C-alpha cells in the first residue's frame, strides 16, 4: 500500500470498540458512515463511488494461479490449495485467497488465508484437513476449546494457515428484515441447525431456550454472531 499505514482493531465488533470506531469515523470520515434502518445502528461502509477495486478471493486466486507464485508464501498457498482440492474432491474454482496474499501486502510471518465457497464444500475441506493431519502432512491448531472445535487453523510446511467459509450467492438470503436490540440476556439453547454456522455472520438455529440471566425475552429461534471466533463452534444436538 505504498507509504500508507494500515491499522486494524483487534476486536472490531466488541461493544466497547465499535462505538469508538463510529465516533472516529464521524469526526474524520463521515462519508463512510451509513445508518442502517434494518439493523437500527450506524455501519461503517464504503460509498459506491469511492470503490476503486474489489478483491474477491476466488478471482485473486485465479490471478495468482495465472501469474504464478512470486514468493515462498504464495507458493505454499498454491500447494496447500491443490492438496486440499485433491484430498476433498472440491474443485479448485471453489477456493480463494484473501488477507495479505490477496492484497499483495504479505511479509515474513504472514498467514495463508484461504476461502472455501459453499457450506457443503467447506465441510468436505474440513474433513480433508483432519485426514491430512492423520497422515502427517500438516498440523491443526488445538490451542483452546474453540480451536479444537473449529479445526480450521494449522501449519503446513512451516507456514500458518486458516481456512474460512464464504457464502455462495445461492446461500445468501434476500429476505428483508429489521432488527432491534431489546436487552442483554444469557440463555441456554439446543442447536437444531448449524448449516450457516461457518459463515460471517454465523447463524445457529436453536430451540428450547432457557433463561440463565436477564429479563424474559420473546422466543429465540436463531443465535447470530458477527465475531469470527464464534463461527462453527456448535454442532446440531449440542447446547
Buried (B, 14 or more C-beta within 10 A) or exposed (E): EEEEEEEEEEEEBEEEEBEEBBEEBEEEEEEBBEEEEEEEBBEBEEEEEEEEEEBBBBEBBBEBBEEEBEEEBBBBBBBBBEBBBEBBEBEBEBBBBBBBBBBEEBEEEBBBBBBBBBBEBBBBBBBBBEEBBEEEBBEBBBEEEEBEBBBBBBEBEEBBBBBBBBBEEEBEEEEEEEEEEEEEBEBEBBBEBBBBBBBBBBBBBBEEBEEEEEEEEEEBEEBEBEEBEBBBBBEEEEE
